[in-house]
């Protein structure tokens, strides 16, 4: 679909000049907007039609003023209208008015996490690894019960008591086994004197772990690191959204901000240097 976009884009620009009477400068503006936008727009096929997900592009241009953003989105809408006139059945996603946070949680680098783990005791290490390899909310980890942990999956009770199953890495499972052979726990993974450790207690432990390597890190940042690592590794956004327990995929895209590595990877796949249509 991306390769055919270039073909339709050229036809669209010709139509602007020949049929709508737009000036050469205006046509160039449209061309620049579409060229920029389709480096970020996610294209998916759903139920026999094509969906242009604008969220990655909305995030990219979020720092611009409202008038500029409006003009860019208007150009995209005009192009989609043209595509539908050609019988392509294209729909827009994340086209509505949205608010994007000015500051997003920064992921912790893999190297820094490994450095912190190397200076942690067994319980601290398991806590950080569970957050980093499963993307759990701190409330979900605090309430995680032993019977919801299997050899390959954990069952998480998330917001609104919604359940989701998350794959368990072999290394994480091995760390759990080592922990359970050392610590006596009855119901919850993290307990003290028969009572589950509070969310605040777990937050404090994370703070202490990363303070040793001169970093200020929250549990939410490790969740963000999990999501960013999956996306940068090529995991589909819909799968990551499900693993995180988000009710809307748009939430995942704002939350992760789609790291530059993923953007570059998608761009390289969609626009090879040898593309004759470029």
Backbone as CSV, one residue per row, in Angstrom:
resi,resn,N_x,N_y,N_z,CA_x,CA_y,CA_z,C_x,C_y,C_z
1,UNK,0.832,-1.210,0.000,0.000,0.000,0.000,0.865,1.259,0.000
2,UNK,1.974,1.236,0.742,2.806,2.438,0.830,3.392,2.807,-0.532
3,UNK,3.767,1.794,-1.313,4.340,2.092,-2.628,3.303,2.732,-3.539
4,UNK,2.052,2.269,-3.437,1.009,2.847,-4.276,0.640,4.259,-3.809
5,UNK,0.950,4.573,-2.536,0.671,5.924,-2.032,1.383,6.965,-2.887
6,UNK,2.628,6.699,-3.258,3.383,7.659,-4.072,2.684,7.931,-5.403
7,UNK,2.150,6.868,-6.005,1.448,7.001,-7.285,0.211,7.889,-7.121
8,UNK,-0.587,7.594,-6.095,-1.803,8.380,-5.880,-1.485,9.805,-5.422
9,UNK,-0.376,9.941,-4.713,0.006,11.279,-4.265,0.309,12.176,-5.465
10,UNK,1.002,11.627,-6.447,1.312,12.404,-7.657,0.033,12.786,-8.394
11,UNK,-0.907,11.841,-8.485,-2.173,12.126,-9.162,-2.969,13.186,-8.400
12,UNK,-2.913,13.113,-7.076,-3.621,14.078,-6.241,-3.069,15.480,-6.451
13,UNK,-1.753,15.599,-6.479,-1.127,16.907,-6.651,-1.448,17.495,-8.021
14,UNK,-1.506,16.646,-9.029,-1.889,17.114,-10.364,-3.322,17.629,-10.356
15,UNK,-4.196,16.908,-9.646,-5.603,17.321,-9.589,-5.760,18.669,-8.887
16,UNK,-4.921,18.916,-7.877,-4.985,20.200,-7.169,-4.669,21.355,-8.110
17,UNK,-3.703,21.126,-8.970,-3.277,22.198,-9.879,-4.221,22.344,-11.075
18,UNK,-4.608,21.205,-11.661,-5.365,21.269,-12.907,-6.862,21.456,-12.691
19,UNK,-7.410,20.838,-11.641,-8.866,20.879,-11.454,-9.317,21.879,-10.383
20,UNK,-8.454,22.095,-9.379,-8.839,23.043,-8.336,-8.183,24.409,-8.533
21,UNK,-7.235,24.470,-9.433,-6.601,25.746,-9.735,-5.673,26.265,-8.663
22,UNK,-5.110,25.373,-7.843,-4.200,25.811,-6.788,-2.890,26.300,-7.394
23,UNK,-2.269,27.239,-6.716,-0.994,27.770,-7.185,0.117,26.743,-7.019
24,UNK,1.188,26.988,-7.722,2.343,26.078,-7.639,2.876,26.005,-6.211
25,UNK,2.879,27.137,-5.509,3.366,27.173,-4.127,2.464,26.353,-3.209
26,UNK,1.134,26.466,-3.405,0.195,25.712,-2.567,0.335,24.214,-2.811
27,UNK,0.486,23.838,-4.064,0.662,22.424,-4.398,1.934,21.880,-3.756
28,UNK,2.995,22.697,-3.775,4.246,22.268,-3.143,4.063,22.087,-1.639
29,UNK,3.263,22.953,-1.011,2.986,22.832,0.417,2.292,21.506,0.711
30,UNK,1.298,21.159,-0.098,0.614,19.872,0.055,1.595,18.718,-0.101
31,UNK,2.456,18.824,-1.099,3.429,17.762,-1.351,4.369,17.583,-0.162
32,UNK,4.812,18.700,0.406,5.719,18.642,1.557,5.031,18.007,2.767
33,UNK,3.772,18.389,3.005,3.035,17.844,4.148,2.858,16.334,3.996
34,UNK,2.425,15.896,2.819,2.193,14.466,2.605,3.502,13.678,2.667
35,UNK,4.566,14.253,2.133,5.862,13.581,2.193,6.333,13.391,3.624
36,UNK,6.113,14.412,4.443,6.477,14.341,5.859,5.573,13.374,6.606
37,UNK,4.268,13.509,6.391,3.291,12.750,7.175,3.434,11.247,6.992
38,UNK,3.685,10.806,5.758,3.710,9.373,5.507,5.020,8.705,5.926
39,UNK,5.912,9.494,6.507,7.041,8.878,7.202,6.605,8.357,8.571
40,UNK,5.472,8.854,9.072,5.027,8.528,10.427,3.666,7.828,10.480
41,UNK,2.784,8.129,9.544,1.443,7.535,9.562,1.542,6.015,9.492
42,UNK,0.818,5.357,10.367,0.772,3.897,10.374,-0.393,3.439,9.500
43,UNK,-0.115,2.536,8.560,-1.135,2.059,7.631,-1.467,0.617,7.962
44,UNK,-2.737,0.347,8.252,-3.170,-1.011,8.585,-4.404,-1.360,7.765
45,UNK,-4.617,-2.660,7.570,-5.786,-3.156,6.861,-6.789,-3.698,7.870
46,UNK,-8.016,-3.224,7.800,-9.055,-3.670,8.727,-10.363,-3.888,7.980
47,UNK,-10.866,-5.127,8.033,-12.187,-5.451,7.483,-12.364,-4.961,6.055
48,UNK,-11.379,-5.209,5.233,-11.516,-4.885,3.814,-11.264,-3.440,3.446
49,UNK,-10.855,-2.608,4.392,-10.515,-1.238,4.046,-9.199,-0.844,4.709
50,UNK,-8.659,0.262,4.244,-7.360,0.728,4.735,-7.564,1.822,5.775
51,UNK,-6.775,1.746,6.856,-6.844,2.752,7.912,-5.512,3.490,7.994
52,UNK,-5.570,4.805,7.908,-4.400,5.641,8.145,-4.456,6.096,9.606
53,UNK,-3.584,5.558,10.433,-3.539,5.949,11.838,-2.626,7.163,11.981
54,UNK,-3.223,8.309,12.297,-2.472,9.565,12.341,-1.723,9.792,13.644
55,UNK,-1.953,8.940,14.651,-1.396,9.233,15.965,0.125,9.432,15.970
56,UNK,0.907,8.569,15.325,2.361,8.804,15.337,2.733,10.170,14.760
57,UNK,2.018,10.575,13.705,2.285,11.883,13.107,1.794,13.005,14.012
58,UNK,0.646,12.810,14.663,0.136,13.814,15.602,1.156,14.067,16.712
59,UNK,1.778,12.995,17.159,2.795,13.133,18.209,4.006,13.901,17.687
60,UNK,4.407,13.584,16.457,5.576,14.234,15.862,5.385,15.746,15.718
61,UNK,4.172,16.176,15.355,3.929,17.603,15.120,3.293,18.302,16.321
62,UNK,3.217,17.603,17.450,2.509,18.145,18.614,3.084,19.466,19.100
63,UNK,4.366,19.710,18.869,4.992,20.937,19.361,4.720,22.164,18.515
64,UNK,4.092,21.982,17.353,3.802,23.120,16.476,2.567,23.879,16.980
65,UNK,2.352,25.075,16.454,1.181,25.825,16.889,-0.088,25.218,16.274
66,UNK,-1.215,25.532,16.878,-2.477,24.897,16.500,-2.847,25.161,15.044
67,UNK,-2.572,26.353,14.557,-2.931,26.701,13.180,-2.149,25.859,12.180
68,UNK,-0.863,25.660,12.449,-0.022,24.857,11.552,-0.470,23.399,11.550
69,UNK,-0.756,22.879,12.747,-1.232,21.497,12.856,-2.524,21.325,12.077
70,UNK,-3.431,22.290,12.205,-4.719,22.224,11.517,-4.539,22.178,10.002
71,UNK,-3.625,22.993,9.489,-3.374,23.019,8.044,-2.803,21.700,7.552
72,UNK,-1.884,21.123,8.314,-1.284,19.853,7.926,-2.333,18.743,7.900
73,UNK,-3.170,18.700,8.918,-4.197,17.663,8.982,-5.241,17.864,7.886
74,UNK,-5.517,19.117,7.539,-6.465,19.401,6.472,-5.944,18.867,5.140
75,UNK,-4.642,18.997,4.905,-4.043,18.475,3.675,-4.177,16.955,3.603
76,UNK,-3.986,16.292,4.735,-4.117,14.833,4.775,-5.561,14.421,4.523
77,UNK,-6.509,15.142,5.124,-7.924,14.823,4.924,-8.310,14.978,3.445
78,UNK,-7.785,16.009,2.806,-8.078,16.216,1.393,-7.535,15.066,0.551
79,UNK,-6.359,14.588,0.898,-5.758,13.470,0.165,-6.578,12.200,0.361
80,UNK,-7.038,11.972,1.594,-7.854,10.783,1.874,-9.182,10.869,1.127
81,UNK,-9.750,12.051,1.049,-10.981,12.232,0.281,-10.755,11.874,-1.184
82,UNK,-9.598,12.283,-1.714,-9.234,11.950,-3.094,-9.097,10.441,-3.261
83,UNK,-8.442,9.766,-2.307,-8.255,8.318,-2.389,-9.594,7.590,-2.396
84,UNK,-10.511,8.072,-1.582,-11.833,7.445,-1.545,-12.593,7.668,-2.853
85,UNK,-12.368,8.810,-3.474,-12.983,9.063,-4.776,-12.448,8.102,-5.837
86,UNK,-11.232,7.593,-5.584,-10.636,6.613,-6.499,-11.064,5.192,-6.158
87,UNK,-11.929,5.054,-5.142,-12.458,3.749,-4.772,-11.580,2.934,-3.852
88,UNK,-10.706,3.590,-3.087,-9.757,2.851,-2.240,-10.282,2.533,-0.840
89,UNK,-11.362,3.158,-0.394,-11.956,2.891,0.929,-10.952,3.104,2.065
90,UNK,-10.529,4.336,2.217,-9.550,4.699,3.249,-10.251,5.445,4.380
91,UNK,-9.936,5.062,5.621,-10.485,5.744,6.795,-9.343,6.334,7.615
92,UNK,-9.645,7.394,8.349,-8.653,8.036,9.215,-8.889,7.652,10.664
93,UNK,-7.810,7.378,11.367,-7.874,7.115,12.806,-7.057,8.168,13.533
94,UNK,-7.520,8.565,14.729,-6.864,9.618,15.523,-6.910,10.952,14.798
95,UNK,-8.006,11.169,14.069,-8.190,12.425,13.351,-8.921,13.455,14.205
96,UNK,-9.485,12.982,15.319,-10.245,13.878,16.170,-9.315,14.785,16.979
97,UNK,-9.906,15.798,17.603,-9.114,16.694,18.442,-8.643,15.936,19.672
98,UNK,-7.340,15.934,19.901,-6.777,15.232,21.046,-5.753,16.120,21.730
99,UNK,-5.491,15.797,22.972,-4.460,16.489,23.726,-3.303,15.531,23.941
100,UNK,-2.119,15.963,23.579,-0.929,15.147,23.768,-0.088,15.774,24.864
101,UNK,0.294,14.982,25.818,1.074,15.510,26.939,2.355,16.156,26.429
102,UNK,2.690,17.295,27.026,3.921,17.970,26.612,5.155,17.187,27.043
103,UNK,5.066,16.512,28.169,6.178,15.697,28.628,5.707,14.273,28.813
104,UNK,6.470,13.344,28.320,6.150,11.937,28.416,7.206,11.237,29.260
105,UNK,6.847,10.136,29.919,7.834,9.438,30.739,8.988,8.927,29.897
106,UNK,10.191,9.170,30.348,11.362,8.746,29.581,11.735,7.314,29.947
107,UNK,11.951,6.463,28.924,12.354,5.094,29.238,13.764,5.065,29.808
108,UNK,14.037,4.032,30.597,15.375,3.835,31.151,16.132,2.940,30.185
109,UNK,17.364,3.276,29.875,18.114,2.486,28.900,18.375,1.079,29.437
110,UNK,18.489,0.140,28.525,18.761,-1.251,28.887,20.070,-1.353,29.664
111,UNK,21.058,-0.592,29.223,22.367,-0.633,29.890,22.266,-0.169,31.338
112,UNK,21.496,0.878,31.582,21.341,1.375,32.949,20.578,0.382,33.825
113,UNK,19.597,-0.273,33.224,18.846,-1.273,33.981,19.754,-2.437,34.375
114,UNK,20.569,-2.904,33.435,21.499,-3.994,33.740,22.491,-3.590,34.821
115,UNK,22.958,-2.340,34.774,23.901,-1.849,35.779,23.264,-1.845,37.162
116,UNK,21.999,-1.398,37.223,21.287,-1.371,38.502,21.039,-2.782,39.018
117,UNK,20.679,-3.712,38.134,20.429,-5.095,38.535,21.684,-5.759,39.094
118,UNK,22.818,-5.386,38.546,24.078,-5.994,38.999,24.421,-5.618,40.431
119,UNK,23.783,-4.552,40.945,24.057,-4.092,42.310,22.870,-4.340,43.242
120,UNK,21.934,-5.186,42.817,20.706,-5.420,43.582,20.714,-6.785,44.247
121,UNK,19.985,-6.891,45.368,19.815,-8.209,45.962,18.712,-8.959,45.211
122,UNK,18.438,-10.198,45.606,17.514,-11.046,44.874,16.110,-10.457,44.783
123,UNK,15.590,-9.961,45.902,14.238,-9.413,45.882,14.156,-8.155,45.025
124,UNK,15.144,-7.282,45.152,15.178,-6.066,44.355,15.262,-6.397,42.867
125,UNK,16.118,-7.363,42.550,16.300,-7.747,41.159,14.994,-8.270,40.562
126,UNK,14.286,-9.128,41.307,13.029,-9.661,40.805,12.010,-8.551,40.600
127,UNK,11.933,-7.628,41.523,10.992,-6.517,41.407,11.233,-5.737,40.114
128,UNK,12.480,-5.342,39.872,12.797,-4.549,38.681,12.577,-5.355,37.401
129,UNK,12.958,-6.623,37.432,12.805,-7.477,36.248,11.333,-7.713,35.914
130,UNK,10.491,-7.883,36.915,9.064,-8.083,36.665,8.460,-6.853,35.977
131,UNK,8.856,-5.682,36.408,8.342,-4.461,35.797,8.881,-4.279,34.384
132,UNK,10.150,-4.601,34.198,10.820,-4.354,32.915,10.456,-5.390,31.858
133,UNK,10.234,-6.640,32.251,9.965,-7.687,31.264,8.488,-8.015,31.097
134,UNK,7.644,-7.395,31.929,6.209,-7.660,31.827,5.377,-6.391,31.638
135,UNK,5.987,-5.234,31.851,5.279,-3.978,31.640,4.122,-3.745,32.590
136,UNK,4.249,-4.233,33.816,3.152,-4.138,34.771,3.037,-2.745,35.383
137,UNK,1.818,-2.381,35.747,1.613,-1.230,36.612,2.030,-1.656,38.021
138,UNK,2.465,-0.719,38.824,2.919,-1.074,40.170,1.770,-1.661,40.992
139,UNK,0.539,-1.197,40.752,-0.615,-1.750,41.458,-0.851,-3.208,41.068
140,UNK,-0.604,-3.528,39.805,-0.788,-4.899,39.318,0.258,-5.832,39.917
141,UNK,1.483,-5.343,40.037,2.534,-6.178,40.607,2.315,-6.384,42.104
142,UNK,1.888,-5.336,42.796,1.649,-5.452,44.239,0.561,-6.478,44.542
143,UNK,-0.405,-6.606,43.664,-1.520,-7.530,43.901,-1.363,-8.866,43.181
144,UNK,-0.205,-9.115,42.581,0.018,-10.355,41.831,0.073,-11.559,42.782
145,UNK,-0.824,-12.512,42.546,-0.894,-13.703,43.385,-0.158,-14.873,42.736
146,UNK,0.373,-15.747,43.570,1.204,-16.851,43.087,0.462,-17.762,42.121
147,UNK,-0.826,-17.993,42.357,-1.563,-18.926,41.503,-1.776,-18.379,40.087
148,UNK,-1.495,-17.092,39.887,-1.610,-16.503,38.553,-0.295,-16.533,37.785
149,UNK,0.697,-17.219,38.324,1.993,-17.343,37.662,2.185,-18.788,37.218
150,UNK,2.376,-18.998,35.905,2.668,-20.335,35.388,4.090,-20.331,34.836
151,UNK,4.468,-21.416,34.193,5.823,-21.483,33.643,6.025,-20.543,32.466
152,UNK,4.951,-20.237,31.750,5.109,-19.444,30.532,4.291,-18.151,30.514
153,UNK,3.332,-18.002,31.434,2.452,-16.841,31.420,2.190,-16.348,32.835
154,UNK,1.802,-15.091,32.933,1.209,-14.606,34.181,-0.132,-13.976,33.834
155,UNK,-1.083,-14.147,34.706,-2.394,-13.538,34.529,-2.470,-12.307,35.415
156,UNK,-2.761,-11.179,34.801,-2.765,-9.897,35.506,-4.195,-9.390,35.632
157,UNK,-4.516,-8.898,36.814,-5.805,-8.242,37.031,-5.552,-6.740,36.965
158,UNK,-5.974,-6.127,35.857,-5.678,-4.721,35.628,-6.802,-3.799,36.031
159,UNK,-6.822,-2.631,35.429,-7.844,-1.634,35.727,-9.225,-2.178,35.387
160,UNK,-10.194,-1.863,36.246,-11.550,-2.336,36.025,-11.685,-3.838,36.143
161,UNK,-10.738,-4.463,36.866,-10.729,-5.918,37.051,-10.647,-6.688,35.735
162,UNK,-10.097,-6.040,34.698,-9.907,-6.721,33.423,-8.676,-7.617,33.495
163,UNK,-8.825,-8.835,33.006,-7.720,-9.792,33.022,-6.977,-9.771,31.683
164,UNK,-5.674,-9.966,31.759,-4.894,-10.163,30.546,-3.751,-11.120,30.865
165,UNK,-3.321,-11.875,29.885,-2.230,-12.821,30.049,-0.996,-12.286,29.333
166,UNK,0.130,-12.291,30.027,1.378,-11.767,29.488,2.418,-12.885,29.455
167,UNK,3.092,-13.065,28.318,4.115,-14.117,28.248,5.268,-13.853,29.210
168,UNK,5.749,-14.932,29.819,6.804,-14.851,30.829,8.111,-15.355,30.230
169,UNK,9.119,-14.506,30.208,10.427,-14.928,29.699,11.006,-16.028,30.579
170,UNK,11.764,-16.923,29.961,12.390,-18.001,30.713,13.314,-17.494,31.799
171,UNK,14.037,-16.422,31.513,14.962,-15.863,32.509,14.202,-15.275,33.696
172,UNK,13.040,-14.683,33.417,12.224,-14.136,34.500,11.640,-15.265,35.345
173,UNK,11.184,-16.325,34.689,10.642,-17.487,35.412,11.717,-18.106,36.292
174,UNK,12.947,-18.206,35.797,14.048,-18.764,36.588,14.338,-17.898,37.810
175,UNK,14.227,-16.578,37.638,14.462,-15.665,38.754,13.350,-15.804,39.796
176,UNK,12.119,-16.008,39.332,11.001,-16.240,40.255,11.237,-17.510,41.064
177,UNK,11.685,-18.576,40.391,11.944,-19.846,41.081,13.034,-19.681,42.142
178,UNK,14.075,-18.950,41.797,15.155,-18.715,42.761,14.628,-17.925,43.958
179,UNK,13.804,-16.940,43.689,13.220,-16.107,44.743,12.324,-16.942,45.660
180,UNK,11.488,-17.797,45.062,10.551,-18.597,45.854,11.254,-19.666,46.676
181,UNK,12.441,-20.051,46.248,13.207,-21.025,47.025,13.933,-20.372,48.192
182,UNK,13.974,-19.043,48.184,14.673,-18.290,49.226,13.717,-17.604,50.195
183,UNK,12.639,-17.010,49.658,11.678,-16.275,50.468,10.410,-17.108,50.692
184,UNK,9.876,-17.032,51.885,8.637,-17.736,52.209,7.461,-16.798,51.986
185,UNK,6.696,-17.089,50.950,5.497,-16.294,50.652,4.321,-17.256,50.508
186,UNK,3.142,-16.791,50.857,1.975,-17.669,50.863,0.987,-17.369,49.736
187,UNK,0.690,-16.113,49.530,-0.343,-15.761,48.557,0.158,-14.822,47.477
188,UNK,0.844,-13.754,47.892,1.319,-12.759,46.943,2.801,-12.948,46.652
189,UNK,3.234,-12.516,45.480,4.645,-12.666,45.122,5.531,-11.855,46.063
190,UNK,5.091,-10.656,46.398,5.864,-9.810,47.306,5.095,-9.630,48.613
191,UNK,5.614,-10.254,49.648,4.972,-10.228,50.965,5.996,-9.916,52.057
192,UNK,5.442,-9.511,53.205,6.243,-9.356,54.413,5.341,-9.659,55.599
193,UNK,5.766,-10.624,56.392,4.992,-11.056,57.564,3.570,-11.472,57.187
194,UNK,3.447,-12.159,56.051,2.151,-12.666,55.624,1.249,-11.655,54.963
195,UNK,1.696,-10.417,54.822,0.903,-9.368,54.181,1.617,-8.912,52.907
196,UNK,0.834,-8.597,51.890,1.455,-8.143,50.644,2.119,-6.784,50.837
197,UNK,3.240,-6.601,50.190,3.922,-5.316,50.266,3.082,-4.256,49.556
198,UNK,3.030,-3.081,50.110,2.225,-2.005,49.539,2.882,-1.454,48.273
199,UNK,2.097,-0.747,47.494,2.635,-0.105,46.297,3.744,0.882,46.663
200,UNK,3.548,1.611,47.737,4.564,2.581,48.159,5.872,1.893,48.547
201,UNK,5.766,0.723,49.163,6.967,-0.024,49.536,7.739,-0.453,48.290
202,UNK,7.007,-0.909,47.291,7.654,-1.330,46.048,8.254,-0.138,45.307
203,UNK,7.554,0.983,45.331,8.105,2.203,44.700,9.405,2.611,45.368
204,UNK,9.420,2.545,46.687,10.623,2.918,47.427,11.784,2.005,47.059
205,UNK,11.501,0.715,46.899,12.551,-0.229,46.519,13.135,0.114,45.151
206,UNK,12.268,0.480,44.210,12.752,0.860,42.876,13.623,2.109,42.969
207,UNK,13.174,3.074,43.770,13.970,4.288,43.961,15.350,3.955,44.507
208,UNK,15.394,3.060,45.474,16.664,2.682,46.106,17.576,1.939,45.130
209,UNK,16.984,1.058,44.322,17.761,0.277,43.352,18.515,1.197,42.392
210,UNK,17.808,2.170,41.846,18.416,3.003,40.803,19.206,4.181,41.372
211,UNK,18.980,4.480,42.636,19.773,5.532,43.274,21.238,5.115,43.343
212,UNK,21.479,3.810,43.428,22.860,3.305,43.502,23.648,3.600,42.224
213,UNK,22.920,3.769,41.115,23.605,4.087,39.857,23.300,5.529,39.444
214,UNK,22.973,6.349,40.442,22.777,7.795,40.277,21.633,8.138,39.320
215,UNK,20.561,7.342,39.379,19.398,7.606,38.553,18.145,7.716,39.421
216,UNK,17.230,8.581,39.004,15.934,8.673,39.660,14.918,8.009,38.746
217,UNK,14.440,6.835,39.135,13.578,6.025,38.274,12.308,5.641,39.018
218,UNK,11.192,5.673,38.295,9.911,5.257,38.862,9.486,3.928,38.235
219,UNK,8.591,3.181,38.877,8.063,1.955,38.272,7.424,2.215,36.907
220,UNK,6.783,3.373,36.756,6.131,3.695,35.487,7.145,3.821,34.358
221,UNK,8.344,4.294,34.672,9.378,4.391,33.645,9.816,3.013,33.172
222,UNK,9.838,2.031,34.059,10.195,0.677,33.647,9.098,0.076,32.766
223,UNK,7.858,0.396,33.053,6.744,-0.018,32.187,6.902,0.627,30.811
224,UNK,7.278,1.893,30.809,7.509,2.608,29.557,8.690,1.999,28.799
225,UNK,9.723,1.585,29.526,10.889,0.956,28.904,10.505,-0.359,28.240
226,UNK,9.635,-1.105,28.893,9.125,-2.363,28.341,8.417,-2.112,27.012
227,UNK,7.503,-1.149,27.001,6.745,-0.849,25.790,7.653,-0.334,24.678
228,UNK,8.565,0.555,25.023,9.462,1.128,24.029,10.365,0.061,23.427
229,UNK,10.849,-0.864,24.260,11.716,-1.930,23.773,10.977,-2.822,22.779
230,UNK,9.727,-3.137,23.075,8.945,-3.980,22.168,8.697,-3.268,20.843
231,UNK,8.318,-1.996,20.908,8.039,-1.250,19.687,9.296,-1.057,18.849
232,UNK,10.396,-0.726,19.494,11.656,-0.545,18.771,12.159,-1.854,18.176
233,UNK,11.708,-2.970,18.768,12.082,-4.279,18.245,11.160,-4.766,17.144
234,UNK,10.153,-3.950,16.795,9.276,-4.291,15.688,7.960,-4.924,16.073
235,UNK,7.620,-4.975,17.363,6.343,-5.564,17.778,5.187,-4.693,17.293
236,UNK,4.106,-5.283,16.782,2.951,-4.497,16.323,2.345,-3.704,17.477
237,UNK,1.942,-2.478,17.178,1.395,-1.608,18.209,0.150,-2.210,18.846
238,UNK,-0.648,-2.952,18.061,-1.870,-3.541,18.614,-1.536,-4.599,19.660
239,UNK,-0.451,-5.357,19.447,-0.044,-6.368,20.423,0.479,-5.717,21.696
240,UNK,1.265,-4.667,21.542,1.816,-3.971,22.701,0.687,-3.351,23.522
241,UNK,-0.289,-2.801,22.833,-1.435,-2.210,23.508,-2.159,-3.246,24.366
242,UNK,-2.328,-4.450,23.815,-2.997,-5.517,24.559,-2.162,-5.964,25.757
243,UNK,-0.856,-6.076,25.572,0.023,-6.491,26.670,0.032,-5.472,27.798
244,UNK,-0.082,-4.204,27.459,-0.087,-3.148,28.465,-1.435,-3.013,29.159
245,UNK,-2.476,-3.603,28.570,-3.799,-3.501,29.160,-4.476,-2.184,28.876
246,UNK,-4.129,-1.550,27.744,-4.757,-0.288,27.372,-6.090,-0.556,26.692
247,UNK,-7.094,0.232,27.001,-8.403,0.077,26.373,-8.420,0.677,24.974
248,UNK,-7.480,1.580,24.691,-7.399,2.215,23.382,-5.963,2.171,22.884
249,UNK,-5.802,1.837,21.609,-4.466,1.798,21.032,-3.850,3.190,20.980
250,UNK,-4.710,4.210,20.905,-4.202,5.584,20.891,-3.451,5.901,22.177
251,UNK,-3.913,5.328,23.284,-3.221,5.532,24.559,-1.810,4.984,24.488
252,UNK,-1.656,3.826,23.891,-0.336,3.209,23.762,0.596,4.084,22.948
253,UNK,0.063,4.673,21.873,0.908,5.466,20.997,1.360,6.770,21.660
254,UNK,0.493,7.379,22.443,0.911,8.570,23.180,1.915,8.180,24.256
255,UNK,1.630,7.088,24.942,2.417,6.638,26.084,3.829,6.257,25.676
256,UNK,3.969,5.634,24.527,5.288,5.161,24.105,6.023,6.153,23.228
257,UNK,5.273,7.031,22.574,5.821,8.071,21.703,6.561,7.516,20.499
258,UNK,6.456,6.226,20.264,7.049,5.600,19.089,8.478,6.077,18.845
259,UNK,9.416,5.448,19.493,10.822,5.842,19.429,11.369,5.976,18.027
260,UNK,12.406,6.757,17.911,12.968,7.065,16.598,13.476,5.822,15.878
261,UNK,13.889,4.829,16.621,14.379,3.609,15.982,13.274,2.922,15.196
262,UNK,12.067,2.879,15.749,10.945,2.263,15.056,10.557,3.088,13.841
263,UNK,10.549,4.397,13.988,10.198,5.251,12.866,11.169,5.033,11.704
264,UNK,12.460,4.985,12.034,13.461,4.801,10.990,13.313,3.432,10.336
265,UNK,13.038,2.415,11.144,12.866,1.062,10.619,11.687,1.001,9.653
266,UNK,10.563,1.567,10.041,9.389,1.558,9.176,9.629,2.352,7.898
267,UNK,10.315,3.460,8.028,10.604,4.283,6.862,11.485,3.527,5.878
268,UNK,12.502,2.848,6.375,13.408,2.103,5.506,12.687,0.971,4.780
269,UNK,11.756,0.325,5.473,11.000,-0.761,4.847,10.069,-0.225,3.763
270,UNK,9.475,0.924,4.028,8.464,1.452,3.110,9.061,2.180,1.921
271,UNK,10.242,2.779,2.100,10.836,3.586,1.058,12.286,3.150,0.756
272,UNK,12.471,1.995,0.148,13.825,1.573,-0.200,14.433,2.530,-1.226
273,UNK,15.743,2.670,-1.220,16.409,3.624,-2.101,16.177,3.291,-3.576
274,UNK,15.963,2.012,-3.852,15.788,1.615,-5.235,14.375,1.715,-5.736
275,UNK,13.457,2.304,-4.959,12.052,2.403,-5.357,11.942,3.313,-6.570
276,UNK,11.479,2.751,-7.673,11.406,3.522,-8.914,10.351,4.603,-8.875
277,UNK,9.419,4.495,-7.925,8.342,5.474,-7.835,8.735,6.691,-7.009
278,UNK,9.875,6.628,-6.352,10.289,7.748,-5.510,10.763,8.920,-6.367
